Amino acid sequence: MLNTFKSFLIMAFFLGLITGCSTNQPVDQVDTGIETETETYEPEPVEETVEEPVIEEPVVEVDTIFYFEFDSALLTPEARAALLVHAEQLATAPRPIRLEGHADERGSREYNIALGERRANAVRDFLVFQGVNASYIETISYGEERPADASSNEEAWSVNRRVELK
Amino acid sequence: MRALLGFVFFVCALPTWAGLTIEINRGVDNPTPVAVVPFAGTLGLPENVSNIISADLRMSGLFRLIPQQDMLSMPTKREEVFYRDWRRLGISFLVIGELSRTATGGYSLHYELFDVPSQKVILAADLSGSADSLRDIAHRASDAIYEKITGIPGIFSTKIIYIEDLGRTAPDQYHLVHSDVDGERAKILMRSNEPILSPSWSPDGKSIAFVSFETSRPAIYTLELATGRKEQITNFKGLNSAPAWSPDGKQLAMVLSKDGNPEIYIMDLATRKLRRFTNKEFAIDTEPNWSSDGKSIIFTSNRGGAPQIYQKWLNSGRIERLTFDGNYNARPRVTRDGKGLIMVHREQGVFHIALQDIASGDLRILTRTHLDESPSIAPNGALLMYATRYNNKGVLAVVSMDAGVKFRLPSKLGDVREPAWSPYTK
């Protein structure tokens, strides 16, 4: 219960950021268009509207690495929240992306390659469901061949079970 | 034998690489005492043949080699052997030999094996080879001596291929390495900045198949060892994984996800025609391994929720689940007699190599090391090699099928893994 509430808050936070982005940007564009027009009519109130967009839009840092449980390709609430932001960005500004699936070193290598692909596919399917064009997405699995942390302990394993969006 | 010497033309042309070393950590409880007397005619030779034979026999874990300084005499000919000298030391088997040059510039070895308690010559043989074949001659003698004593063919002339990972900072992180089974004469077959994995032998021992990411995507390749001819076999979207040769060498089983899901496919190597072998949506089917009669494929599938091992027959399409013990069983290899299954088995969160009797389902854990994976069975069926971690390094290790003999093969340099034991080359 608490968990779902927490993820709701995270989602709400990210959604807030998205709406922040999407409203700010058009204002920027409209602004420059209007400026020349308004200047000719009433010079005084223009000053007020010009002041507002001076604040530089902050670059939103959204996670590009999504983590998984052992032998699982289910997206965590955190991954879903971050992917919603990516989906929004990719839907408005499509670019080719590469999803690299990875596994921790436990178990057998070939099974882990397949597992890494499942994870990458889970991320891809989520993005496509959110409206991202599938033809822009490439998935690849490295299995356990490219660990983020080469040590053999729970901590390393938890950061190695991942999909990286590039 | 001719094939063995001839086959590695390309391999021989490659520069030698720092290979593996042997660390024996467990032999049988009462190893048989054996004496290998330094051979005659070895002065100035590049390799010490009798020492190589001693090392081979020691590596088997079945024998205790008595040191040279304890020997009461040093016979090199049959008439120089006095059984009482060896009985007094409690020796069961004695090996003597003599090397000579051949007219063509090569070497020939005459060696004899004595059963000391019964005072009999039980093996007397001659071996010969070219000027660079001293190690081959020694290993062949070891094979014959081992077989005469144990009744099991030796594996000292066999080869292994494995992957060496030098770490992210190395210019070519991944190496595909070929070496003698004792780690000597290591040669790099291929090096790459992108992962190389799943090396496997063709049944005639002349070619290998593997997966390489060299194009930034996985693809299956074959490499002919004699010529170095490399060929790309697949380049499908998605997984191109786990190539496994059929016993007749004509087909290659593999895992592809080109149709959306990891499935096992069988390719006819002559026509390159593919046929889909498994069909289970939402499940991972991988790690195919042919049964020795070539009539079925054993593979890993998580169709039941967790990875378990299944067998599917080519003709009837019948599928049977083989493993029920534990909730993680993967990477199956069928034993040479077809009665057993070697696999990666998880027990209390730790991954070991286990042997299961297929008929009874009885499971026995063979290894007690950590993160054990990639088991590969020796062509004599008595040993298996696998990858594990030791001292924070990836090492290769060998265990006998009865778990009585164990030794490690660490690399002097990087992490080593995915050993594949060659078949016998005739």
Boltz contact constraints between the chains, C-beta under 6 A:
constraints:
  - contact:
      token1: [A, 106]
      token2: [B, 351]
      max_distance: 6.0
  - contact:
      token1: [A, 108]
      token2: [B, 330]
      max_distance: 6.0
  - contact:
      token1: [A, 108]
      token2: [B, 331]
      max_distance: 6.0
  - contact:
      token1: [A, 108]
      token2: [B, 344]
      max_distance: 6.0
  - contact:
      token1: [A, 108]
      token2: [B, 373]
      max_distance: 6.0
  - contact:
      token1: [A, 110]
      token2: [B, 241]
      max_distance: 6.0
  - contact:
      token1: [A, 110]
      token2: [B, 242]
      max_distance: 6.0
  - contact:
      token1: [A, 110]
      token2: [B, 286]
      max_distance: 6.0
  - contact:
      token1: [A, 110]
      token2: [B, 287]
      max_distance: 6.0
  - contact:
      token1: [A, 111]
      token2: [B, 286]
      max_distance: 6.0
  - contact:
      token1: [A, 111]
      token2: [B, 300]
      max_distance: 6.0
  - contact:
      token1: [A, 111]
      token2: [B, 307]
      max_distance: 6.0
  - contact:
      token1: [A, 111]
      token2: [B, 330]
      max_distance: 6.0
  - contact:
      token1: [A, 113]
      token2: [B, 241]
      max_distance: 6.0
  - contact:
      token1: [A, 114]
      token2: [B, 262]
      max_distance: 6.0
  - contact:
      token1: [A, 114]
      token2: [B, 284]
      max_distance: 6.0
  - contact:
      token1: [A, 114]
      token2: [B, 286]
      max_distance: 6.0
  - contact:
      token1: [A, 117]
      token2: [B, 239]
      max_distance: 6.0
  - contact:
      token1: [A, 117]
      token2: [B, 257]
      max_distance: 6.0
  - contact:
      token1: [A, 145]
      token2: [B, 195]
      max_distance: 6.0
